Amino acid sequence: MRFSANLGFLWAELPLPDAIRAAKTAGFDAVECHWPFATPAADVRAALDETGLQMLGLNTARGDVTAGENGLAALPERVDDAHAVIDEAISYASAIGCKAVHVMAGFSSGPEARKAFVANLGYACAHAAPHGITILIEPLNRYDAPGYFLTTTAQAVDLIDAVHAPNLKLMFDCYHVQLMEGDLTHKLEVLMPYIGHIQFASVPDRGPPYTGEVNYDHIFNVIGSLGYNKPLGAEYKPKLPTDETLFWLPRR
């Protein structure tokens, strides 16, 4: 297994270029992030070039965070804004050599929300394709993100089939899937053709992968047996300084 440090949570206290360098020093094989847009793309690209790490993915902007927004793509009344944050994310990803963008759905429900999300995902896939960028969608659990439009892998598969674009994939976050559905081993086996990226954290506390109810030694072995060889995203919330939570990493 190879591993990617999600810098939205790991070394979050550092400027993004320094967090990239910290991930390299710690032994990660790649990095990923949430919303890097406040950092000049040139500074991020320089840190990636210096370390030899690739940025695997980033998210579209959430919208008006002060108003509680958490994505725009499934909001029927915000189509223009959804296109704007998709364009922003694709442009930034292209500038730093990042090959995946997670398009965030937002808090919404119902057939009109689905219609808007499908249309916006089609827009995203069409605009990302010339850059060789994959569009990802991620089900979020109802405990951390109550009211979020996309909550299950079955719903994600339905959306992917509806959009029918070769560069639209599922971001399979073991933490969210375990909380909503469980049965990670079989879910990974069945959904592997749809999966574009895998993330992990302990359940239920979203800590490092050596506590809680999920046996990640087993899960990592399953993922490897299925032929998945991309770096897995460590997207957990460290309760200690990040470097003090990494004793799981050299074991792999």
N, C-alpha and C positions, 0 to 999 in steps of 0.2 A: 504493500500500500504506500501511496504517496499522499502528502497532506498539504492543504492550503490553509493559511491563516486568514480568518475573516477579521479585517482590521476595523470593522464597525464595532467590535467588542474587544478584540485582543489589542493591547497597547493603544487603547482608545485615547489615552491621555497625551499621546505624542502627536506632533504634526504628521500627516500622512506619509511624507517621504521618509521620515525617521522611523515610523512604524514598519515600513517596507524593509528598511535596513535591519531593524530588530528581528523581523521574521526570518530574514536570511541568516543572521547570526544564530538564531535558535535552531535552525535546521529544517525549516519548512521548504517545500518544493515549489510553492506558488503562493499568491495572495489573492484576496478578493476584498470588496468593500461595499459599503452601503451608498452613501451620497457624498462623492468626493468633490463636488462642483465648486466649493469655496477655495480649493487648492488649485493653483494654475496647472493645467495639464502638462506643461513643459517640465515643471518640477517633479511631478509624478513619473513622467517618462524618463527623466534623468535618473531617478532612484531605481526604477526598474532596469534600465540599461546597466547601471552600476552593479546591481546585485545579480543580474541574470535571471530574475524572477519574472513570471508573467502574471499580469492581473487577469484573473479568470472571469470576473463578473462585477457588475455594479448595478444599482437600482435606479429606476426613474424617480424623480423627485416626488415627494408625497403630496405637494400642494400647500395649502395654508395650514401649517402645523399648529399655529396658535388657535385655529378653529377646530382642531382635532382631525384634520384630513390625513389619510394614510394611503394615498394613491388616488388616481383620477380616471383610470381607463374604463371603469364600469359605471361611471356617473354620466347618465344620458345628457345632462345639461352642461357638461364640461368638455365637450368634444374638442374644441379649439385648444383649451388648456392641456388636454391629454396629448394632443399632437405636439404641442410645444415642448412638453417635458420628454416625450419620446425622441423628438429631434435633438434636444439637448443631450440626452444620454447617449444616443448613437454617435453624435459628433465627438463627445468627450471620449467615449470608448475607442473610436477610430484613432483619435489623436494619441492615445497611450498604448495602442496595440491590444486592447481588451476585446475578447471574442464573444462575450455574452452580455446581454442586458436583461435584467428582470423588470418586466413591466408590471407595476403595482396596480391592483384592481381598485382598491378603496372600499369604503363603507357604503354598501348599496345592496339591493335585492330585487328579484322579480324579473319578468321577461324583458322589460325595456333595458334593464342593467345588463343582462346577458347579450342582448342585441348590440348595445354600445360596446361592450368588451370585445365581442367577436370582431366588430368593425375596426376598432382601434388596434387589436392585435394584427389584423390583416394589414392595416397601415404600417404598423411597426415592422412586420416581417418584410414587406415590400421595400421599405426604406433601409432596413438593415442588411438585406441580401447583397447589395453591391459591395459592401464592406466586409463580407464574410462573417457577419455577426449573427449569432443565434439569439433568438428571443426566448426568454424563460418566463414561465408562470409558476407561482408557488402557493399551494394551499396553506393557509395559516389557521392555527387552532382557535377555537371559540373562546378559550379562557384568556389568552393574551390579546386577542383582537376581536372582541365581540362585535358582530355586525359586519365583519369583513365579507366581501362578496364570495371569495373563493376559499372553501374550507375543506374539501375532500379531493382525494386523487381521482375518484370517479367523475367528479365535476370537471376536473382539469382535463381528463381524457376526452370527455364530451366536447370541451372547448377546442382542444387540439384537433380533433377530428372535424369539427365544424369549420375551422379556419383553413385546414388542409394545406398548410405551408410547410415545406421541408425544413425550414429553420425555426420552427416553433417546437419547444421541448418543455418537459416538466422538470422543475427544480424539486427534487425529492429530499425534503428535510426530515430526517429520521425523528427528530424531536416533535415536530408538528404532527407527522403521520402517526406516531405512537400515541399521542394524546387523543387524536380524533378517531383513529381506526385500529391501532394495534397491528399484530400479525405482520411485523416488518419483513420477516424472511420471505413469506409468500408474496407480499406486496412487491418486494424488489424483483422477485422472479417474474411475475406477471407483467410488471410495468417497465422492465428494463428497456424495451424498444422505444418507449416514450421519454426516457430519462436523459436529460442533458447535463445535469449536475446533481451531486449528492452532498448534503450537509448533515452535521450531527452535533448533538449535545446530550448531556444526561437528562433523564426524565424522572421526576417532574420538575426539577429545580433549574434546568437549563445551565448546569455547571459543566465542568470538564468530564470527559467520557469514562471516568473510572468510579462513578457513584451512581446510585439510582437503580431503576428497574430494567434497563437495557444492557445486555451483555455485548459490549461492542467488539470484543475479541471475536465472538461468533459472527456478528453482523459484518465486520470487515472481511472475515473469511468468506462469507456468503457472497459479498460484492465481488471479491477477487475471483471466486469460482464461476461467476457469471460472465467473466471476461471484461469487466469494467476496469479500465486502467488509468483513468484520469485522477488527478489529486482530489481527495475528499475534503470538503470545507469544514474546518473547525469553527463553528459559529456558536460558541458558548460564552457565558458571562462569567468571567473570573471573579471570585470573591477576594482573591489575593492578587498582588502584582502578577501580571501574566507570566513572567519567567518562573515564578514559584508554582505554577499550575501545570507545567509541561513535562512532568516526569513520566507521563504516558507516552510521549512522543518517541524517545529513543528505543522503546521496546519493539516498535514496528519495523 
